[in-house]
Amino acid sequence: MDSEVFSRIRDYLADQLVNDFGADSLDVIDMITTLSDEFGVEIPDEDIENFHTVGDVVNYLEERI
């Protein structure tokens, strides 16, 4: 999986979470909001519940952009 979406998400996650592995729900909301803004995709709360891996987020965004 070496798409532009994956690369951008990977870079964002590395910047945000590399020193903060104890991310809480507010961190996740902040991350999802930033990704939503970055890719111009609205991500409803009920869809976020299905994100278990970075790959889940990548696939979700790739299907919508």
N, C-alpha and C positions, 0 to 999 in steps of 0.2 A: 504494500500500500504506500505509494510514493506520489500522491497527488498534491496539487497546490493547496487544497483545503487541509489535508493532513499536515503538510509542512507548516502552514500558518497556525493551526491549532497547536501543534507540537511546540512551536516557538513561543506561543502565548503561554501555554502551560508551564514550560520550562522557566520562563521569566517570572511567573506568578507563584509557582508552588515549589520550586527547587529547594528553598529553605524553609518551607512551611508544609510539612507532610501531615500536619494536624488540621487540615482544612475543615472548617465547620460549614454548616448549611448556608451561612451568609457568604462565605467564600465561594461556594458553589453558585449561589444566585448571582453574585458579582461576575463570576466567570461566564455564566450563561448569558447574562445581559451584555457583556462585552462581545461575546461571540455573535450574538443576535445582531448587535449594531454593526460589527465588522462585516458580516456576510449579508446583512439586509434581510434576515429571515426571522419572522416571529416564532418563538419557541414556547408553546403553551406549557403550563406547569404539568399537566397530565402526561406530556411527552417526556419531560425531564425525568420523571420517575422510571422510565425505561432505559436511561443511560447508565450503564454499568462499567463501560470501558471507554477509553478515548476513541476506539474504533466505532463504537455505537454513535458517538457524537459526530464523527467524520462521515459515517454513512448517512446519518440523518441530514446533515447539511448538504452533502453532495446530491442527495435526492431532491433537494429543494432549491438549488441554485442553478 
